[in-house]
Amino acid sequence: MRTRTAILVVLLAGLHLVLLFAGFFAPYDPTTQNRELPYAPPTRVHFKDSVGFHLRPFVYVWTSGLGGDQPDSYQGSYQEDRSHEYPVQFFVSGTSYKFLGIYETGTHLFGVAEPGKVLLFGTDGYGRDELSRVLVGGQISVAAGITATFIALLAGSILGVIAGYYGRWIDESLMGITELFLSLPWLYFLLGVRAFLPLHLSTIRTFFLLTGVIGLIGWARPARLVRGVVLSARNRNYVLASRGFGGSDFYLLRRHILPETFGVLLTQAALLVPRYIAAEVTLSFFGLGVNEPVPSWGNMLSTLQQYSVLVSYGWLLAPACALVVTSVIYSSIADIFHSRLKSYST
Amino acid sequence: MKVIARLTLHVCLLAGACFAAAPIPEAASPGEEIARMADVSGHYGGHLTIGQRAEPRTLNPVTATDAVSREVIGRLMGDLIEINRSSQQTEPALAKSWKISPDGRTFTLQLRKGIRFSDGHPFDADDVLFSFNVYMDEAVDSPQRDLLIIDGKPILVTKLDQYTVRFALPRPYAAAERLFDGLAMLPKHLLEKQYHEGHFAQAWSLNVQASEVAGLGPFRLKQYVPGQRVVVERNPYYWKVDQKNQRLPYLDELVFLFVGTEDAQVMRFEAGETDIISRLSSENYNLLSREKSRVGSQLADIGPSLEYNFLVFNLNDLSGKKLNEVAGKQAWFSDLKFRQAISAAVDRESIVRLVYGTRGAALWGNVGPGNKLWINQTIPHPSRSVETARQLLKAAGYSWNAAGQLLDATRQPVEFSIITSSSNSQRMKMAILLQDDLSHLGMQVHVVPLEFRAMIDRVFQSFDYDAAMMGLGGGDADPNPEMNVWAFSGTSHLWHLGETKPATDWERELDQLMQQQMVTLDYAKRKQLYDRAQQLIAENLPFIFLGTPNILAGANARVGNFHPALLDPYTLWNADELYVRGPGLENAGVR
């Protein structure tokens, strides 16, 4: 149990660190098109050549036999040009990006000398590096999930506490509203809401609109849970005693009641983050979220709506794999929170 | 027990075979003027299946507007004069010959004698008169009506004798014989009653009895299964024979299966469930060509289509609309140098390679290399040059700030959005390439995918857009269908709709050229006029022309006489000549 928790925490921290420093881990700019390399398969990393084994890995460039009088599919047309080796270098300088959004730098974890290209996840239909897009896209998708969760939990806990603590008509009307929100078919609602917004928005504004909308729709469930906890907590003996000693409402809430809700909120957070990442992915998949050329997992996956792309270029499923991994980590964490909570309350 | 089961099976199969038997072609009757196709051969029998993206809405040739319905109806109906899809020239059909008066205003058509509708009823001039009455009737509201009303006056149709009809046009009309293609001749004996009772538009809906539908096409209706398929069977009275004097068509049946999307069409074809597929994207074409030997198919790349894809800027009159933001950007869009700069910065070679997988052609004008009769070969094809584009912008008063952003004369950053249909992945891809190309000029471009109807609404109604990625053309090789784009009052004059008079001098000249070519009968003179029109369009760039895809089609290897063409319907235009190759080929190891 302990080791499992430790592994999960390390994984979770690792995932977020990689995404936080996506610009550093990504070898290229995610929007740069290499028009001579559309749908290039992942670059193979070699250690052995005709001379022998090398400790430093190296790559070859892809050349496509396409063009001229032999037009055909890009698929299978790429070959390694073995005439020149490009050793993989670490801490190389490349295209500049903003480190943590503030400090501008050009250092990347790894790379190869031009015109070599290290494309570990291959490229998309415009020759953009898929790995860099998964990392930078993940930054956006996961941040959207976390922000939306934060908004939902904040709104949910405030309303839940008010309903649970004050009871009576406040409780009834607020819980009535949560029922309304819970019964909304949220995907269609989101599609509808996005359609009302202006045509083109900057990525930042799209991001906040998306998270705002997702979060504000999602407050109902946490609100109900928090209300339940508050409802049972406010009649506990120590709360009643504290009230008897003249504790104000605010004091009671802060000191005795709110701490009771933390467990529920944490579990909810771990559950909601992957759900809201998926919500962002869904919206972007349908072209309602983050716009090209800025990557997000959703708009990257939307090219796979085409059958021919889906069956021909398997490496473009990378964002889906990333989404699955992220979701599994988060739901395992939620599992642990949940079992802790159960053992604590019994 | 087993024996009994097998016997029952045999009996069932026999019975099934009897019921499914297609009508046997009628022997030629004396005096019947049959068209002999001297270079067509094949053999009788079998059926072919075609996957359709949607279910047809109607079988009524007068009211049908959607491509899916027309694909079915076209096999059931015959026209007076047809455009041969392969040669792009007109050829006699139900009219065996025609004469044009020297002033180009009167057409006299000789109908084939003794030919019959698919129910055996004879066809003559009364049916032609009835059909044109219906097409020109305002109450029926046929989409073809617009073509037959010239300068607000209808074409006058008179019967000279049982097999001769005269058409009088209010003014000379170039290539008027092409108008007859697509005007199906209707059976007066079946439809007259409904027409006079005033509910013609409801006639021949999909659930009509097969016996109530008759036409002069190679097939006739057999069965409609809602949500699944339409089956058509051989018309035993069809008026064409092959080189051995066998009456066409060869096929017993043609089955139209409703499969849904383009991807579903491809999957059905891959699985061998359908036999013919047209308008493939290059990706799907490549997918099928990799599986060619497994599926056993023949694929055809006919070369660049007649369609043109382009970027159009919103130059509509926005006064009275609350669109200040767009109106502010029109100062850029209306500047020719700005549009020239964009055209110079576009990497058309990449569009052909990345969007069409090299199966397409770059365009610098509205007529592409597929239209050999009309293309103006003198229009220059400058290759991409960001340098030229920058010089053009500089000359027009634009400048760049330290961050490389393009600023206009009032120091405003140049930023606009391109709307495109989210369901068209090729145009979507073009827009993203364009976005990157224009970023090299310091322009900030947003690509906004919209649902198709929402986008059309913005382009045609609300004018709430900056620029749009669109495609037009492809109907016919002739310049006349282009009238509605280039005449200033045209309904597809996209960059400036609803003009009451030409907004610029070149638009005035373009309009005059288009009107003139429409009444000029001599091909060489018409070509000269249209060449000048193309030149004006290429010089003034109301559209930034980008590219055109090749027409790609495929059929199962057992389909004989498969000759896809550049014009719609790309593959089924010679459905009467298609046949199923014998078992010999299948045994030869194609499968």
Interface residues (C-beta under 8 A of the other chain):
Chain A: T31 Q33 R35 P38 L66 G67 P71 D72 S73 Y74 Q75 G76 G125 Y126 G127 L199 H200 F286 G287 N291 E292 P293 T303 Q305 Q306 Y307 S308 V309 V311 S312
Chain B: D263 V266 M267 S281 E283 N284 N286 L287 S289 R290 D347 S350 R353 L354 G357 T358 R359 S417 I419 S422 S425 K429 I432 L433 Q435 D436 H446 V447 V448 P449 D464 Y465
